[in-house]
Amino acid sequence: MDNAGGPTDEGFQFQGGSGKTKSLMNISQPMLGTARVSLVAILVKIRIGAIAAKSTIVLLVCTKLGARLSCTQYEEEHLKRSPSCWKDVNIVVVIPAILIHAAQQLALAPASPSRSAMDNFTPSSLILVTGANGHVAQHTVAQLLALPVDQRPRTRATVRSETSAAGLKQIFAEHITSGILELVYIPDIAKPSAFDTAVQGCTHIAHIASPLVVGAKDVEKDVLIPAVRGTTSLLNSALTVHSLQSVVVTSSFAAVMDPMYGLRPGHTYTPEDWNPISYETAADPNLDLSAWSEKYRAFITYMASKKLAEKAAWDLYDDAKPIWRFCTINPAYIGGPNVLPLAKGADSLSFSQGLIWQVASSKPGDKWIEPDYPYWVDVRDVARAHIWALVTPASSRERFILGPHRTTYARMADVLRSRMGVECSEEKQELDCFEVESKNCEEILGIKEWVGFEDMVCDTVEQVNGLTK
């Protein structure tokens, strides 16, 4: 939300007894909730703690029953230590006619948290996006670079190697030359202090990089340790950054679902749910995978790595109690096209994109595999969720499950036949499975409309078809 005529990202300023400017309250951090609001201007005289002299500021405040203001880090920490510091507050309410008119207009408009519940980036913001050549991260970078000039932050993108950077250099050459996009090389994200240099000066971090290893021989060494350390290494580095405002970590619906129960008809998964597998179980070289349905066995240790990495992140955040905000994005299967070139054609697709391509490559009479995780989301929505979570104060301490499309492979085939004329398998498929509750995506992030299922499927296939024709 633009802060026209209001505060900067640093918050309102006031003069203390020493004459030094101090930050009191950042009104760009909005009210929680979606009810209609009215506007008033208030003149505040206040004394806080050791600041002896009373100081005057003018705030533009959104008020609503039961709502509260989000405070700056300084104020929030001070209030925790000294709640009584508000005893000398004097408030004079000033209601200009123009604000009364604005309040009347807002009262007539439907409530919408989509933009009003957000701060904006500014050209002075610096966003770190890890794993920038990956499917989600490349869209995140592209969307950041496409923001209006007055809201466009600088973006620092990490990759593992020159090979990983090639596509980014090709597509974003102009942005790299101008300095709005910077590439940083981190060969091993699990290495202690790997991100120490990359995080410096950052205001926001989207940690998207994560290994996807299926069928590893040494699960603990090749899957669990890299996943957990790749996340905790980033967060430990983030703890050293004084300019940091928020961190979003990409997790997975795999960290939510319990595969022991399969499709589990009648059950509803919520952000409160966790995959129950333990580190000890997943790391056991003699793990008996027969306890799970056959369709999940190849993914059990991967699912464990996502759960354990996310849990480690939350534990670290809770223990360290940093002043920056933290949340996770937990997408289901992710479809949709790439921003970067598919250098190896269909072999460049992600695992979930590859499932869509397998449907497009099927032949009449082929049998479908049984659905395992029957929820999908478009990559463009996943990137958008990351960006909006970074600038939404109410997103802190939330888990956002992204999976708006419940579907089967047979339905994908129907879409490809009807919209693209693809001659794929015509086998029918029934689906009776769990539900997913993700209302916080709308209530907090303001995501009310998603990229359509048909567009997700067709855009994925059309990009590959364009290379094979």
SULUR-V264022 format. One record per backbone hydrogen bond with DSSP energy under -1.0 kcal/mol. NH is the residue of the N-H (numbers start at 1). CO is the residue of the C=O. E is the energy in kcal/mol with one decimal. If there is no record, write none. Layout:
nh = {NH | NH}
co = {CO | CO}
e = {E | E}
This chain:
nh = {6 | 11 | 12 | 14 | 16 | 19 | 22 | 24 | 29 | 38 | 40 | 41 | 42 | 43 | 44 | 45 | 46 | 51 | 52 | 55 | 57 | 59 | 61 | 63 | 67 | 76 | 77 | 78 | 79 | 80 | 81 | 82 | 85 | 86 | 87 | 89 | 90 | 92 | 94 | 100 | 101 | 102 | 103 | 104 | 105 | 106 | 107 | 118 | 119 | 125 | 127 | 128 | 129 | 130 | 132 | 134 | 138 | 140 | 141 | 142 | 143 | 144 | 145 | 146 | 147 | 151 | 154 | 155 | 156 | 157 | 158 | 159 | 165 | 166 | 169 | 170 | 171 | 172 | 176 | 177 | 178 | 180 | 181 | 182 | 184 | 186 | 191 | 194 | 196 | 199 | 202 | 203 | 204 | 205 | 206 | 207 | 208 | 222 | 223 | 224 | 225 | 227 | 228 | 229 | 230 | 232 | 233 | 235 | 236 | 237 | 238 | 239 | 240 | 241 | 245 | 246 | 247 | 248 | 249 | 250 | 251 | 253 | 255 | 256 | 257 | 261 | 262 | 264 | 267 | 269 | 273 | 275 | 282 | 283 | 287 | 289 | 291 | 292 | 296 | 299 | 303 | 304 | 305 | 306 | 307 | 308 | 309 | 310 | 311 | 312 | 313 | 314 | 315 | 316 | 317 | 318 | 319 | 320 | 321 | 325 | 327 | 328 | 329 | 330 | 332 | 333 | 335 | 343 | 345 | 347 | 348 | 349 | 354 | 355 | 356 | 357 | 358 | 359 | 360 | 361 | 362 | 366 | 376 | 377 | 379 | 382 | 383 | 384 | 385 | 386 | 387 | 388 | 389 | 390 | 391 | 395 | 396 | 397 | 398 | 400 | 402 | 405 | 407 | 412 | 413 | 414 | 415 | 416 | 417 | 418 | 419 | 420 | 422 | 424 | 434 | 435 | 437 | 441 | 443 | 444 | 445 | 447 | 448 | 456 | 457 | 458 | 459 | 460 | 461 | 462 | 463 | 464 | 465 | 466 | 467 | 468 | 469}
co = {3 | 8 | 25 | 22 | 20 | 16 | 14 | 12 | 26 | 63 | 61 | 94 | 59 | 92 | 57 | 90 | 55 | 48 | 50 | 46 | 44 | 42 | 40 | 38 | 64 | 72 | 73 | 74 | 75 | 76 | 77 | 78 | 82 | 83 | 84 | 86 | 45 | 43 | 41 | 96 | 97 | 98 | 99 | 100 | 101 | 102 | 103 | 115 | 391 | 122 | 154 | 204 | 156 | 206 | 158 | 131 | 134 | 136 | 137 | 138 | 139 | 140 | 141 | 142 | 144 | 148 | 125 | 180 | 127 | 182 | 129 | 184 | 161 | 162 | 165 | 166 | 167 | 168 | 172 | 173 | 174 | 175 | 175 | 155 | 157 | 159 | 188 | 191 | 193 | 195 | 199 | 126 | 126 | 246 | 128 | 248 | 206 | 218 | 219 | 219 | 220 | 223 | 224 | 225 | 226 | 228 | 229 | 231 | 232 | 233 | 234 | 235 | 237 | 238 | 203 | 203 | 325 | 205 | 327 | 207 | 329 | 331 | 252 | 253 | 253 | 258 | 259 | 261 | 264 | 435 | 270 | 255 | 278 | 279 | 284 | 287 | 288 | 289 | 293 | 296 | 299 | 300 | 301 | 302 | 303 | 304 | 305 | 306 | 307 | 308 | 309 | 310 | 311 | 312 | 313 | 314 | 315 | 316 | 317 | 245 | 247 | 398 | 249 | 400 | 402 | 375 | 377 | 341 | 342 | 344 | 345 | 346 | 350 | 351 | 352 | 353 | 354 | 355 | 356 | 357 | 359 | 363 | 405 | 333 | 335 | 378 | 379 | 380 | 381 | 382 | 383 | 384 | 385 | 386 | 387 | 392 | 393 | 326 | 395 | 328 | 330 | 376 | 374 | 408 | 409 | 410 | 411 | 412 | 413 | 414 | 415 | 416 | 416 | 422 | 263 | 267 | 269 | 438 | 439 | 440 | 440 | 441 | 446 | 452 | 453 | 454 | 455 | 456 | 457 | 458 | 459 | 460 | 461 | 462 | 464 | 464 | 465}
e = {-2.3 | -1.6 | -2.1 | -1.6 | -1.9 | -1.9 | -2.2 | -1.5 | -1.7 | -1.3 | -1.6 | -1.3 | -1.9 | -3.2 | -2.0 | -2.7 | -1.3 | -2.7 | -1.1 | -1.3 | -1.4 | -2.0 | -2.2 | -1.9 | -2.1 | -2.8 | -2.4 | -2.3 | -2.8 | -1.6 | -1.4 | -2.5 | -2.0 | -1.0 | -1.9 | -1.5 | -2.7 | -2.7 | -2.4 | -1.7 | -2.3 | -1.9 | -2.6 | -2.2 | -2.2 | -2.4 | -2.2 | -1.6 | -3.2 | -2.0 | -2.8 | -2.4 | -2.7 | -2.1 | -2.7 | -2.4 | -2.6 | -2.0 | -2.7 | -2.0 | -2.6 | -2.0 | -2.3 | -1.0 | -1.2 | -2.2 | -2.5 | -3.0 | -3.4 | -3.4 | -2.3 | -2.3 | -1.4 | -1.0 | -2.5 | -1.7 | -2.5 | -2.6 | -2.3 | -2.4 | -2.1 | -1.1 | -1.7 | -2.6 | -2.8 | -3.1 | -1.3 | -2.0 | -1.3 | -2.2 | -2.2 | -2.6 | -1.7 | -1.8 | -3.3 | -2.9 | -1.1 | -3.0 | -2.2 | -2.2 | -2.6 | -1.7 | -2.6 | -2.7 | -2.0 | -2.7 | -2.6 | -2.2 | -2.7 | -1.8 | -2.3 | -1.5 | -1.6 | -1.8 | -3.2 | -1.2 | -2.1 | -2.8 | -2.1 | -2.6 | -3.2 | -2.6 | -1.8 | -1.7 | -2.5 | -1.6 | -1.4 | -1.3 | -1.9 | -2.7 | -2.0 | -2.2 | -2.3 | -2.6 | -1.8 | -1.0 | -1.2 | -1.9 | -1.9 | -1.9 | -3.1 | -2.2 | -2.1 | -1.8 | -2.2 | -3.1 | -2.2 | -2.0 | -2.8 | -2.2 | -1.7 | -2.4 | -2.5 | -2.3 | -2.5 | -2.7 | -2.3 | -2.8 | -2.3 | -2.7 | -1.5 | -2.2 | -2.1 | -3.6 | -2.6 | -1.7 | -2.1 | -1.5 | -2.2 | -1.6 | -2.0 | -1.4 | -2.3 | -1.0 | -1.2 | -2.1 | -2.2 | -1.5 | -2.1 | -1.8 | -1.1 | -2.6 | -2.4 | -2.0 | -2.7 | -1.6 | -2.5 | -1.8 | -2.4 | -1.9 | -2.2 | -2.9 | -2.3 | -1.7 | -1.0 | -2.1 | -1.5 | -4.0 | -1.7 | -2.2 | -1.4 | -2.2 | -2.4 | -1.5 | -2.1 | -2.1 | -2.1 | -2.3 | -2.4 | -2.4 | -2.7 | -1.4 | -2.0 | -1.4 | -2.1 | -3.1 | -3.1 | -1.8 | -2.8 | -2.1 | -1.4 | -2.5 | -1.1 | -2.4 | -2.3 | -2.8 | -2.7 | -1.4 | -1.9 | -3.1 | -1.4 | -1.1 | -2.8 | -2.0 | -1.4 | -1.3 | -1.5}
